[in-house]
Amino acid sequence: MENVFDVIIIGSGPAGLTAALYTTRANLKTLVIAGRAWGGQLILTTLVENYPGFPEGIQGPDLMTAFRKQAEHHGAEIVDVDFKTADYGSTPVKIRTDDDKEYSARTVIIATGADTKWLGVPGEKERIGRGVSSCAPCDAPFFRNKNAIVVGGGDSAMEEALVLTKFASSVTIVHRRGEFRASQIMQKRVKENPKIKLIFNSEIVEILGENKVEKVKIKNNLTNEISEMPIEGVFVAIGHIPNSALFQGIDRDEKGFIKVYNHTKTNIDGVYVAGDVHDAEYKQAVTAAGFGCMAVLEVEK
């Protein structure tokens, strides 16, 4: 059957396309179901300075285009359609896409990534990459000697703030509740850092600026009072939503991340996972690529 593949990879970010590079070079017949919006979070990113091999940095879309071309060069077949359903009970696994085609796979790698939870306030979407970010390790150097806000109250928000202090003049953490839910050690580090200010019981309701972030409107949840604050960067750290809802029958944790057993395996034989759809910890392009490589090495075994 021509539609039987050794491996079907669902997803086309760094994890999925690295996996495709490894499967094709291992001479495994490979199909990548890339999705209609292919390329993962990096497609929406501007300058990437922390991916190895690019001394001057590289634009996110250029990096993902290079990933894709490399996978195709080695023989990966890529379709720009969305995954719809899978029948894991059949051997090989039957997979349907949203254009109503059916493919069969001896093994499957789920690499659908995660999406940043954004604030959803006016002025946010159009300023992503122009002062609005969700990744301090990626973008903090652009805020050297500037003032930035971090929104959130968990460990990732504390981490974002601490990374930013290495570059920014001042960092303000804005949290909608009266206390953080972050671990005590992270809270201690934040509270002891002279560059960090804290605003509790408050949320950003609008982000303003001509071509980039210039100020925000902050609402006090106790008084409903709205004030304006001049700022040059807004880092959103309220969590990620793993793209796992479509995978019925695959074990997920309470936040929706796919559970991993023995490195990269899921609870279903022959189905593996790689990248941000299971990785709630690191969430970097380079770690996603690493997980893609790991998944294939397990598949080959």
URPEHU-V160133 format. One line per field, one symbol per residue. ss: DSSP state (A for helix, B for strand, O for the rest). phi: phi as a letter, one per 40 degrees, with the letter a starting at -180 (. if undefined). A space follows every 50 residues. Layout:
ss->???
phi->???
This chain:
ss->OOOBBBBBBBOOOAAAAAAAAAAAAOOOOBBBBOOOOOOAAAAAOOBBOO OOOOOOOBBAAAAAAAAAAAAAAOOOBBBOOOBBBBBOOOOOBBBBBOOO OBBBBBBBBBOOOBBBOOOOOBOOAAABOOOBBOOAAAAAAAAOOOBBBB BOOOAAAAAAAAAAOOOOOBBBBBOOOOOOOOOAAAAAAAAAOOOBBBBO OBBBBBBBOOOOOOBBBBBBOOOOOBBBBBOOBBBBOOOBBBOOOOOOOO OBOOOOOBOOBOOOBOOOOOBBBOOOOOOOOOOOAAAAAAAAAAAAAAAA O
phi->.cccbcbbbbhacdccccdcccccccgccbbbccgcbchgcccccccbbb cdhbdcgacdccccccdcccccdchccbbcbccbabbcccbcccbbbccg cbbbbcbbbcacgabccccgbdgcdcbcgbhbabacdcbddcbdfbbbbb bibcdccccdccccccbccabbcbbcbcacbccdcccccccccccbbbbc faacbabbiccacbabbbbcccbgcbbbbcababbcbbhbbccbccccgc cbcccgcccbbfgbcccbdgbbaagccbcccbfbcccccccccddcccdc d
